[in-house]
Structures are given as structure tokens and as C-alpha cells.
């Protein structure tokens, strides 16, 4: 009631947000804090010029959302919340610290399908791409934005392919910039996979994207999640194009077949990784040139081993 009564007084709203923040460590307070999410975002929207209020508001929302996730509480934030956060991004488009907070918050929100749809409705994609281009060096921003892109692209409903197509070169740039950062590349690979599934890559992007994914695998072969995401993205590309398949076996830095064999030997105990390797192999065998290369490199031995080890799958 206090926040509603003095909605237009910045000092009152800032004070209220700070007071609410004092309760976040008390997990039993979560049901009450959840009731304030719309009031917090309304205060942020009303006083969007206030940098401190934006930072404090985002930090508080992050704490509330983190606790909700820990306690398996579903938060389906409405379109007004999405619109308010987007206003913050637009008004403070050059403030790296605040954008890092907002993008993390948006990524967490986008995990919910309804909230992801609300983000799409308010037009978040061009702003995300702009943030990525301007802060390509920022690992946290890149990780979060790629996570949001994955959530928006993976849904089959209301996909705006024209907008998502413009996300492909930016996502590839993230991968190139953070090639040795496993956490960021995992997120970027999942985004590229979703974009590929939606048919957002153009024909001239198949080959360079395949080469980039192979480079990512080489640099991070010990990370099971990355191997899984990269294999899914590669499988999607090979399904679409023989050009991608030929680059896969004839890459100047080494054949993708050897990489897949190395990945299997590192992660043979992880059924999820082995499954994605099999999905990739399933796409490889549709091309005669690739099959010949597989035979030359004794790929059938590895497939026999997988069949033996995973008879029940």
C-alpha cells in the first residue's frame, strides 16, 4: 500500500525496495516477496531514469527469482514485467554493470515458456542483439543473452525467423570471442542449435558455422555439456546441407570424425553425450563421401562398441 500510495516519489520507492531487500535471506519470506514483483518493476518503469533504483530493483528481483527456482516455485511474470525490464535495457543501454544484471534476470525469466512469449511480444530480440554487439567482451552478458536466444528460438510458437536470422552472425561472434570459455560457448552452441532447427541459417553460413563449432569442440572437448550442445548443432547443420558435411570431414584443422571419436572416448560413460554423438552420426551417413571417410577411419569399430555398451538404449 505504501508503494502504491507514493508511486511517483522516487525516494519512497527506493526506500521500499531497500527495505524488501532486507528480507531476502529469510527463505520463509519468499511467498510475501513474490507479491511485490510487479510493484518493484512498476517502480523501475516509473523511475527508469534512476540508475540506482534500477540496480537495486534488478538485484532484488534476481534474489527473489533465484529463491523461487531453488524452492521450485513457478513465477510466470506477465507482459508488464517484460516491458519494464526492456525499458531499463533501452534507457541504460551503455551501462555495462546494469545490463549484466538485467540480462541475467531476463535469462532466468525466459526459462518459463509463458514469460519467454511475453519477452517476444515486447520485442526483446533487437535489443538483445544490440547489447551483444556492444558488449561482446563481457562473458556474463554473452552467456545470458545466448541463453535468452535459445529460449526464444527453441519454441515452435510465433517464431519471428527474420529477426532470429540476424542473431546468427552475432551468436557466431560470441563463440569466436569466447572460444576458450566453456560456460559461454555452451550457451552459444545451444543458441546456434536452436537457430539452426528453426531454419535461420543461410546457405553461406553453413560452412563457416560448421568450422566454428569444430573449433569449439577442439578447445573444450572435456566439457560434456558443450560436447552435447555442439553435436546437436552440428547434427542440425548436417541435416540441412552437404556443404556442412564436407566441411565436417575436410576441415583444415582436422577431420570432425576424429573429434567425435575423441569425444566418445572422453565421455563414454555419459549416456546423454553418447546419444548426441549417435544423432550426429545418423546425419553423417546420409552422404556417400562422409561414409567413405568413416570407413577409412574405422568408425564402425566405435559404433560396434557403442551398440555393445548401450544394448538397452
Residue pairs with C-beta under 8 A, 6 or more apart in sequence:
2 12
2 16
3 12
3 13
3 16
3 36
3 39
3 43
4 39
6 12
6 13
7 13
7 42
7 43
7 46
8 46
10 47
10 50
10 53
13 43
13 46
13 47
13 53
14 47
14 50
14 52
14 53
14 56
16 39
16 43
17 40
17 43
17 53
17 56
17 57
17 60
18 56
20 33
20 36
20 40
20 60
21 56
21 59
21 60
21 63
23 29
23 32
23 33
24 33
24 60
24 63
24 64
24 67
27 67
27 71
30 64
30 67
30 68
30 71
30 73
33 64
33 67
34 64
34 68
34 73
34 75
36 64
37 61
37 64
37 75
37 77
37 81
38 78
38 80
38 81
40 57
40 60
40 61
41 57
41 61
41 80
41 81
41 84
41 85
42 80
42 84
43 53
43 57
44 53
44 54
44 57
44 58
44 84
44 85
44 87
44 88
45 80
45 83
45 84
45 87
47 53
48 54
48 87
48 88
48 91
49 91
51 92
51 95
51 98
54 88
54 91
54 92
54 98
54 102
55 97
55 98
55 101
58 85
58 88
58 98
58 101
58 102
58 105
59 101
61 105
62 101
62 104
62 105
62 108
65 75
65 105
65 108
65 109
66 108
67 73
68 74
68 75
69 108
74 112
75 109
75 112
75 115
76 112
76 114
76 115
77 109
77 112
77 115
77 118
78 118
79 118
79 121
79 122
81 109
81 115
81 118
82 109
82 115
82 118
82 119
82 121
82 122
82 124
83 122
85 102
85 105
85 106
85 109
86 119
86 122
86 123
86 124
86 127
88 98
88 102
89 99
89 102
89 124
89 127
89 131
90 127
92 98
92 99
93 99
93 127
93 130
93 131
93 134
94 134
96 135
96 138
96 141
99 131
99 135
99 141
100 138
100 140
100 141
100 144
103 128
103 131
103 140
103 141
103 144
103 145
103 148
104 140
104 144
106 119
106 124
106 128
106 144
106 148
107 143
107 144
107 145
107 147
107 148
107 151
109 115
109 116
109 119
110 116
110 119
110 147
110 148
110 151
110 152
111 151
113 155
116 151
116 152
116 155
117 155
117 157
117 158
119 148
119 152
120 152
120 158
120 160
124 148
124 152
125 149
125 152
125 160
125 163
125 164
125 167
126 163
126 166
128 145
128 148
128 149
128 167
129 166
129 167
129 170
131 141
131 145
132 141
132 142
132 145
132 170
132 171
132 173
132 174
133 170
133 173
135 141
135 142
136 142
136 173
136 174
136 177
137 177
139 178
139 181
139 183
139 184
142 174
142 177
142 178
142 184
142 187
142 188
143 183
143 184
143 187
144 187
145 174
146 171
146 174
146 184
146 187
146 188
146 190
146 191
147 187
147 190
147 191
149 164
149 167
149 171
149 191
149 194
149 195
150 187
150 190
150 191
150 193
150 194
152 159
152 164
153 159
153 164
153 167
153 191
153 194
153 195
153 197
153 198
153 200
154 194
154 197
159 198
161 198
161 199
161 200
164 195
164 198
164 200
165 200
165 201
165 202
167 191
167 195
167 200
168 192
168 195
168 200
168 201
168 202
168 205
168 209
169 205
171 188
171 191
171 192
171 195
172 192
172 205
172 208
172 209
172 212
174 184
174 188
175 185
175 188
175 189
175 192
175 212
175 213
175 216
176 212
178 184
178 185
178 188
179 185
179 215
179 216
179 219
180 219
180 220
182 220
182 223
182 226
185 216
185 219
185 220
185 226
186 223
186 225
186 226
186 229
189 213
189 216
189 226
189 229
189 230
189 232
189 233
190 229
190 232
190 233
192 209
192 213
192 233
193 229
193 232
193 233
193 236
195 201
196 209
196 233
196 236
196 237
196 240
197 236
199 240
201 209
201 237
201 240
203 241
203 243
206 237
206 240
206 241
206 243
206 244
206 247
207 243
207 244
207 247
209 233
209 237
209 244
210 234
210 237
210 244
210 247
210 248
210 251
210 256
211 247
211 251
213 230
213 233
213 234
213 237
214 234
214 248
214 251
214 253
214 256
214 259
215 253
216 226
216 230
217 226
217 227
217 230
217 256
217 259
217 263
218 253
218 254
218 259
220 226
220 227
221 227
221 259
221 262
221 263
221 266
222 266
224 267
224 270
224 272
224 273
227 263
227 266
227 267
227 273
227 276
227 277
228 272
228 273
228 276
231 260
231 263
231 273
231 276
231 277
231 279
231 280
232 276
232 279
232 280
234 244
234 248
234 256
234 280
234 283
235 276
235 279
235 280
235 282
235 283
237 244
238 244
238 245
238 248
238 280
238 283
238 284
238 286
238 287
239 283
242 287
245 283
245 284
245 286
245 287
245 289
245 290
246 287
246 289
246 290
248 255
248 256
248 257
248 284
248 290
249 255
249 256
249 257
249 289
249 290
249 293
255 293
255 297
257 284
257 293
257 294
257 297
257 299
258 297
260 277
260 280
260 281
261 297
261 299
261 302
263 273
263 277
264 273
264 274
264 277
264 302
264 306
267 273
267 274
268 274
268 305
268 309
271 310
271 313
274 306
274 309
274 310
275 313
277 306
278 306
281 299
281 303
284 290
284 291
284 294
285 291
285 294
294 300
